[in-house]
Amino acid sequence: MQSSPHPHRVAVLVYDGVKLLDVAGPAEVFAEANLCGADYQIVLLSPTGADVASSIGIKISVDGNAQSEPAPDTFLVAGGDIYPRTAIARDLVEATGTLATRAARVGSICTGAFILGAAGLLEGKRATTHWKVAHQLAARHPNTVVEPDAIYVRDGTTYTSAGVSAGIDLALALVEEDHGPDLTRDVARRLVVYVQRAGGQSQFSAPLQGPPPRTPALRRIVDLVTADPAGNHSLTGLARHLNVSPRHLTRLFRDELSTTPARYVELIRFDMAKALLDQGHNATQAASLAGFPSYESLRRVFARELMMTPSVYQRRFSTADRADARTLPAPPT
């Protein structure tokens, strides 16, 4: 826990197009921690020292540039929708490298991981980012072990977090590292958030999004299963549909989708079951309509993929017009 008589300096690097919540979310955690007895000093920096415009157009005033910051205790890079769609600006990469060499610990929020990666700070490390672009981070940095389902990842003194609001989770973890669980629970209660969320990013993602298979034959199978998840999609039946051997079909799935036919069918059904639960079907109905042989088999998949039951998932993701905010449970203490 932190015992220094000096404020713990948190430097956040921002730039034109930065996502506002990536900046404000962690900053609010540290500011709230100060009300509970911590001593964080938050500074916003841009590569040149000029003020920046966030992704929604709100102007962000900064306190200086990378060169003007002496030695932050914690250095965070916020994310933005512009990355990884565009090349990362050289001055942003250089500012990141400069601040990282001076900081005791380094972290990123959401797609800020791409900026850390461009500065060479994720080489040989474990990391995460928003589930939708995790595969791009892995492709761009093959020496980085990308964990697409993690809310945040710590590897030594390097921290990366998932999309947008996961920056709050990361900041809470940093506060707990500095000040212990009691103060952190107080911060979480004040902000009405979970100290640690159950499950990973997959509870928020569309896990089967991605480019279609290159092989026309495999695309036919994928289209067949997607069109009728509850159909009889045994390995033998799918292979017969293409007039290929089960072994050949298994090899196609492994080479292009890094999974097996049975596992792919199960994930399609799992995705459909989540959609049915979102629409208001109960878990037994969702299991049957999605093609699971029983509720118990659906429950096992939910436990494995999301670390929660179908009913817990449904309560958590009920649509606003079906959920009564007055009856929602408070975050656990």
N, C-alpha and C positions, 0 to 999 in steps of 0.2 A: 504493500500500500504506500501511497505517496506520503512522504514526510518532509519534503523540501520546504524551507521557509519562503521560497520564491513562488510566484504564480506558475502554474503549469501552462506553458504557452502552446496553443493549438493554432497552427497555420493552415489555412484552407486555400488551395490554389483554384482560382476561378478564371473564366475567359468568356468571350462572346459566345452565346449559345448554351451556356451551362444551364443545367436543370435546377430551378430555384429550390425545389424540395431537397435536392442532394446537398445543398448548402445549408438551408434553414433547418432541416430536420436534425442533423448532428449538432448544429450550433445551439438549438433549443435544449438538447439533452445536456450539453455542458453548462449552459446558462442556468438551467434548472438545478443541476448538481451544485452550483455555487450557492443557491438558496438553501441547500441542504447541508452546507458546510464545506464544500470543495472550494478550490481556488484556481479556476481555469481562466486564462486570458485568451480570447479568440481574436485572431487577426486574419483578415482577408487579403490575399495577394493576387496580383495578375502578373503575367510575364513582363509587361512593360511598366507596370504601376498605374496604368490608365484604368478608369472605371469601365465596367463591362455591362452588356445587356444580356439578361437571362433569356432562356428559350421562349418565355412568354412575353418578352419585351420590357419587363421591369428592370430598371437600372440598379446596378449593385455598386456601391461605393467601396473602394478598396483602400487599404492602409499602406500599401507600398508594393515593391516588386521583390522578386526572388533574391536579388543581390542585397537588398536593404534588410532582409531578415537574418538576424545573427545565428540563432541556433534554436529552432523550435523543438519542444519536447515531443510533440506529435505533429506530423505533417500529413494532411489529407488532400487527395485530388478528387474533386467532384466530377460527376459524369455529365453527359449531354447527349441529346439526340443526334448531334452532328457526327459523333463517333459511334461506330466505326465506318460510317458512310463515306467520310472524306479522310484524306490523309491528315495526320496529326501535324500541326504546325511546328516548325523547327524551334521557335522561341518557347513554345509550350513544353516540348521535350527537354530543352536545355534548362528551363526553369525547374522542371521536375527533378532533373538530375542534381542540380545545385542544391535544392532544398533537401533532397533525400540524403545527401552526404552529410548534412549538418544536423539531421533530426535523429532523435533516439528511437523513434518508431515511425513507420510509414504506412499509410493506408489509402484505399480508394473506395469510392462509392459508385456502384453501378458501372457504367462504361468508362469510368475513370481508370479501370484496370487496363484498358487499351493504352492509356497514356503512360502508366507505370511500365507496361510491357515495351512500349516504344523507347523508353529510357533505359531498357535493359534490367529493370528491377525485379522481373519475374522469372528470370532464367533459373532453371533448376528448382523452381518453387511450386507449391500448390497454390491455386488461386480460384476465384469464382468471379462471375459477373452476371448480368441479367440473363435469365434462361434463354431468351430469344436470340441472343448473339453469342452464347457460350461456345458454340461450335466454331464461330469465326475467330474468337480469341485463341482457341486450341489450334486452329489451322495457321494462324499468323505467328504463333509462338509454340512450335512443336516441343520445345524443351520445358514447357510449363505444363504441369498436371492440372487441367481445368476440371473443377468439380461443379457440374451444372446444377445440382440440386441443393447446394449449400446456401444457407442464408448469409453466412460470412465464413471466411477461412483465415486462420492464423498460421503463418509459417515463419517461425522465428520472430523477428520484429517487423515482419511485413504482414499487413492485413488487407484483405479484399472483401467486398460485400456485394450482395446481389442487387436487384433493381430497386431504385428510388427509395422507398420507405425502409429498406434493409439498412440504409445508412443510420437509421435510428437504432436498430439492433446492434450494429457495430459500435456506435458511440456508447451505448449502455454497457457493452462488454468491456470497452476501454475504461469506463468509469469504475466498473467492478474491479478491474485489474488494479486500478489506482487506489480505490477507497473501500473495496469489499462489498459484500452482498447487501448489508443492511442499508447503507446510503443509497445503493443502486435501486433497491426495492422502493425506497421513498421517492426517488426520481420517477420511476415507472408509474407509481400510483398517481403522482401529480400530473403526469402526462396522459394518464389513462391508457397505457400500453402494456403489453406483456414484457416481463423481464427477459424471457426467452420463449420465442414462439415454437409450438410443436410442429414437427414436420419440416420439410424443405421447400424449395421453390416449386416443385412439381405440383403442389396443391393449388398454385396460381396459374400454372402454365397450360398450354395446349401441347402435350408431349409429343404428338406425332406430326407437328408441323415440320416442314423441311422440303427440300427439293424432291421431286418425284424420282423414282428409280430410273437409271439409264436404260436398262434392258426392257424392251417392249413387253416381253413375256411376263416379267415381274410386275410391270405397271398394270397389266391385266388382272393379276392376282390381287394386287393392292386395291384396285378399283372394285373388284368383286367383293372383297371382305368389307371395305368401307361402305359399300352400297347396302349390304345386308349383314351387319355384325352378328345377328342372332342365327344366321344360317349354319348349316353343317359344314364346317371348314376344317375337316381333318387333314392331316398331312397327305394321306393317300388320295383323298378326294381332290385336294388342290393340285397335286401332281398330275392326276388323271385329267383335270380340266385343261392343263397345258400339254398333255401327252408327253410328259417327261418323267423321269424316275424321282421318287421322293428324295433320294440322295442328291440329285442334281438341283432340285428346288431348294433344298436346305443350303447347298453351297451358294446359290444365288442370293438368298437372304443374308447369309453370313458375309459375303463379299461386299454387297451394296448397302445393307441396312444394319449390319453388325448385330444381328439377332437371329432367332430361329422363326420358322413359320408359326409355330404354336405360340411363342412369346408375342409375336406381332399381332396375332388374332386376339390374344388376351388383352393387349394394350388398347386395341381398337374398341373392344367391348368395355374395357375400363373407362375409356374416354366417353363412350356413349352412356354408360351408367352415371358418370358424373353429370352429364347434360340432363339426364332424366331426373336425377335428384334435384338439380337446379330448377327444373320445371315444376317440382312439387310432388313427384311420384315418391311413394315410400320405398324403403330399401329392398323389400321383397319384390315389388313390382319392377324396380329398376334392374334387379338381377335377372329376372325372367325376360324382360323386354330386350335387354342387352345381350342375351345369349349365355349367361352363366348358368350352370346346371343347378345351382342352389344359392340361397342367400349366404350360406357359410363360405362358399367359394369366392363370392364377391367380397365378403368381409376380410378374407385372407389376403386378397390382392390389395385392398385398401390399407391393411396393416403394413404390408410390405412396401407399398409405394409412398404412402403418406403418413404412416405411423399414427393413424386415427381410424375410427370406425366410419362406415357410411353415414350413420346418424349424426355423428359429430361434424363430419364434413358438411352435411346438409344444414345443420344449425348455423355453422360458421359462414356459409355462402348463400343463405337464403336471400332472395331479392328483396329490395327495400319495401315493396308494396305488400310482401307477405311477412316481413319481420317486424315485430313490435319492439322498438328500441327500449321501451321501458322494462321489458322482460329479459333483455340480454344480460348474461352474467358479466360481472366486473372481471378484469384481468386477475389471475390468481396471485396471491401474495405468498 
